[in-house]
Amino acid sequence: MRKIVAGLFISLDGVFELSNESMAPWFTPEVGQTIGTLMGAQDTLLLGRVTYQEFAAHWPQQTGEMADTMNGTPKYVVSGTLESADWQNSTLIPAASAFAGIAELKQQAGKNIGMTGSGTLVSSLLWEGLLDELHLFVFPLVAGSGKRLFGACDAQLPLQLLDSATFGSGVMHLTYAKA
């Protein structure tokens, strides 16, 4: 069975919608290499609508190795509002049947299914037990405002720390799975 592995940049106060400018002082080649390793272990992307639309507006106009990877990789987008997913190699998964569709996707042969951004989808998959690994890249920054990965909730979700690393820039890489 394939694993779904999410990698998210997050502030100390839990905000996952960080601008490139706010992360730039701490984004080092060491951080980039770790992200490259995660990407090398996947052959499919799973995205929520917002991240998909941002990527689909950006990557088709880019060139180079990263653009080739992003454009050529099979992508699955979960949405309750999109009627089509027109970016190269994209397949729409209707939100109403997303959990069943994602469970089927995990049963297919292949490498990891990677996720980036898509915090709402990441959170829901973690609660549903479909997310296998959550890689948080915690930046030494208090964002103050913005969308938090785990908003107000009445329930607790125990996680197990699988691994941790601290980069010289102060970024921490924490890897969790559902306990």
Secondary structure as GFF3:
##gff-version 3
##sequence-region A 1 179
A	DSSP	beta_strand	4	11	.	.	.	ID=ss1
A	DSSP	alpha_helix	20	23	.	.	.	ID=ss2
A	DSSP	three_ten_helix	24	26	.	.	.	ID=ss3
A	DSSP	alpha_helix	29	40	.	.	.	ID=ss4
A	DSSP	beta_strand	42	48	.	.	.	ID=ss5
A	DSSP	alpha_helix	49	58	.	.	.	ID=ss6
A	DSSP	three_ten_helix	59	61	.	.	.	ID=ss7
A	DSSP	alpha_helix	65	72	.	.	.	ID=ss8
A	DSSP	beta_strand	75	79	.	.	.	ID=ss9
A	DSSP	beta_strand	90	94	.	.	.	ID=ss10
A	DSSP	three_ten_helix	95	97	.	.	.	ID=ss11
A	DSSP	alpha_helix	98	107	.	.	.	ID=ss12
A	DSSP	beta_strand	112	116	.	.	.	ID=ss13
A	DSSP	alpha_helix	119	128	.	.	.	ID=ss14
A	DSSP	beta_strand	133	139	.	.	.	ID=ss15
A	DSSP	beta_strand	159	166	.	.	.	ID=ss16
A	DSSP	beta_strand	172	178	.	.	.	ID=ss17
###
